[in-house]
Amino acid sequence: MDLDSSSTSISSDHVHWRPALFADGEMAGPRLSAMAIAHRDGLHIATDDGRIRLVWPYEVLAISRPLRQQPDRYVLYPTPTDRRSTPTLLIDDARLIEDLGRRFPRLREQSGDRDRLGLAALALVTLGFLGFVFTFTPINVSKLTAEAVPDQVWERVGNNLRERMVEQMGRRCNAPRGAAALAQMTGKLTAGLDDGGRFDVWVVDWPVVNAFALPGRRIIATRGLLTAARAPSHVAGVLAHEIGHGLLRHPESHLMRTFWSSLLVQIVSGGSGGENLLNAGASLLHLRYSRDAEREADARALPILRAAAVPAAALTGVLELAAADEVLRASSAAAGGLLSTHPSTRERIAAVERAPRYPTEPILSTRAFEDLQRICQPGAP
Amino acid sequence: MRRRLWSSVVVLDEPLVYTGTGRELLVGFAVVAVALVLPLVLLVNIGALLWGLQFALTAKILVFAAFVPLAGLAAYSARRYRLSRTMWRGRTGGMTGSALGFGWLSGWTAVFVLLSFGWLLPSRHLTLMRRLADQTVLAGCPTIFEQPPRAGLYGRYALLWLAIVGSVCLLFVGFGWIAHSVVRDQPGLTAAEAGELFRQRLPWLLAVVVPCLPLMVLGYAAYTVRKLRLMTAATRLGDVRFATTATTLAYARLLLTNLMITYVTLTALRPVAEARRLKFLVEQLVVHGDLSAVLERSAPYALDRGADGLGQFFDVDLF
């Protein structure tokens, strides 16, 4: 923008032109002597030889570093810059710096990126909104994405996770009669399920008292659980609870949640890959479901127990045993133990006590239960 | 940060100006994250869940192998971007070559370095430096890299290589010796007791290995300074030549203090360390010849304005 007769009016405003050095960017030689003035419509520049006279509006003005009160050299230039060359003005006059700072305070901030604060604000608002939506509304992204994945995929994932956990925890127990008893118990518990889906239960030689639901309807029960149980209904209660988690896709949702957060971390950090996710999946070992998830699993397990004619009290049977027995309590409270992942709350026990009574029968014979408890013994039939 | 640092560098009484924006860096990073990294990360993660650990490890190795040339491409792109956003008297800089070509060069030279157990590293450095310097344009002036003599470079590198390999061997031998001594001295120990005894004797190993660290730092400093001297002596801008007055001890002191600054503050003060390194390099640089005459004779160079997404993603130094 060239100067016009308004330059005359500038002089009459009793504001002063200040010395500066101008370079057009085409010639890399010494800068041309110039005068500059911070007027209300922009920075006016005029070279001493009169060849160049222009105005840079403040909106397009950028500076090499933020303006400060103390004397310093600054390079001013109009944006956007050109690929080849850009005119620049070098200033170090204190009065001009002060005038510029007053006319266009943005030069005191990190200029050159006008949208920086706006972008940051937009990002914060977006994150806040998403956080609100996912925290306080029923939208559960993890659950939605978990349900979108085909069952066959989850079964494969569950198999891989199960193998990983078995590697970490101990060998699989598969004594024939114990396995048959387990299959009988599982069959009775899942007989009444509408979708006809199978649950695959393994027993692992681990002394901790617990059971875990994995994606793809895989369940792992520990030797410790079988040993601690005083009756087959105790085992059935725990398995029914885990079946409840499986039917409600809690393991899948948890894994999806871990997947998304792990993905974000890996993208941002350029970090490591899949074995961390496998290990994170194996963290289902230590998963402590929310109270809501526990409540849902209990609610889902009650009809399963009823259909199998197992008393509702079986749901909390092992937990109550653990509460009463010090040794058992220590084992259950260990890392990965039943008490550490399924805290025994009065609420859970109260819900079980409120369940209507119905006729019950042993889910396994005494002989079959003994076979089940010996499933991990080497050489057991 | 760049804006502040660039404006602190003054050439012929003229401060450098950085014209890049945060938006460009953010957009570039996002594009690379979504278009390149996300598919790879998904492949490794989903593959691990579906096909197990073996697949994940194999995929990771392949991805890592692909990342070596990508890192070279990223370094070149980052350099091009930063030069194109660096103004001196209104003139910008850039790179005249291809980032893909540099990435390819970076990749296959890395293979040779691996196959030679690291002995070809100095050659690789010189090859890459030559390519970068030959294709660099500063304020409209192209730089030229003349093949330097390699005298002195391999000697210093050999010391560094031996220091590193020696320390690693010492570590392994030391571990083995301590383990053997535990078994020999107390044969009837349980695993827990043996482990405890092993831990008690470990400080002796550290007492031998830890003093090697300053040797490694000195070796690295000696090699880096020699490389810097070769590089500056081989680079010219028209008739102007360069040199550096950096010394091994000064650089080693800078390295150690920067390491302390960075790691004691858990990388919070890493920008300070980078600024100190830049200050050191700039202050040690000597210019021989009439730089202003060379620059005045030059004409503006129309260069591509590259993006820095890949560079940002790979965190190719802080700048």
Interface residues (C-beta under 8 A of the other chain):
Chain A: A23 D24 G25 E26 M27 A28 G29 P30 R31 A62 S64 R65 R73 V75 Y77 T79 T81 R83 R84 S85 T86 P87 T88 L90 Q110 G112 D113 D115 R116 L119 V153 R156 V157 N160 L161 E163 R164 L255 F259 S262 L263 Q266 I267 V268 G270 S272 G273 G274 E275 L277 L278 G281
Chain B: R3 R4 W6 S7 E14 P15 L16 V17 Y18 T19 T21 G22 R23 L26 A33 V37 L38 V41 L42 V44 N45 G47 A48 L49 L50 W51 G52 L53 F55 A56 L57 A59 K60 V63 S84 M87 W88 R89 G90 R91 T92 A139 G140 S292 L295 E296 S298 P300 Y301 A302 L303 D304 R305 F313 F314 D315
